[in-house]
């Protein structure tokens, strides 16, 4: 499956004469060892508590390193969607399930597994809700790979691709006994609050500070947010400040067109 945001971030860094090691907050993936359990259908797998699951570990695809994000809270991303079907039907997905092209699932480079997302086709205004259970797509400019059924429902089965907006809904809290579809999600308010746009993340603080300084000459509220998890410390560089999601998305789309690749909106 495909290329990633990291390369695009490097382009942005080159534009500002600043290069360094990045924590790619969207991107390809590490493929975990085969699941020990039997066949799994559309219900998300259960993991034993405490341990870091394989799908949350950094991984490399075609020499590019990707780091899955720890939380989908406030995640919004705009870009091109595609789909994958019969060739992969029945194969293991990144989280150990069998890919079912008739289920409402999708592949994303760095969102946590089993995150439910709303996918909005910006051309025909159709929307679907799918669960992330695989990694990809690794083709330049694409941000999500839908199942065959998902592609049909959102209207991209024939064309193959379409410009979409992904909004993370979170983890499903309950499911329909009849359809197995999610009924409720962990509540997250994406439409009011404090929003900004993340454009990069560094493991070296001085590199993050240099990049922030370069950005501050052209963009308001260029700032660094420190983040710590079991991998270590990351310095996330963000720009802009908005009171609602709509304005943040507009800004995100504007800077993507200026070479920031798959920059995405986050809630702070």
Secondary structure, DSSP 8 states (H G I E B T S, - for coil): ----HHHHHHHHHHHTT----B--SS---------SS----SS-----SSS--GGGS-EEETTEEE---S--TT-EEEEEEEE--GGGTTSB-TTS-B--TTSSEEE-SSS-TT-EEEEEETTT--EEEEEEEE----STTEEEEE-HHHHHHHT-TTTS-EEEEEEEEE-EEEE-TTT--EEEE-----SSS-EEEEEEEESSHHHHHHHHHHHHTTSTT-EEEEEEETTEEEEEEEEEEESSHHHHHHHHHHHIIIII-S-EEEE-
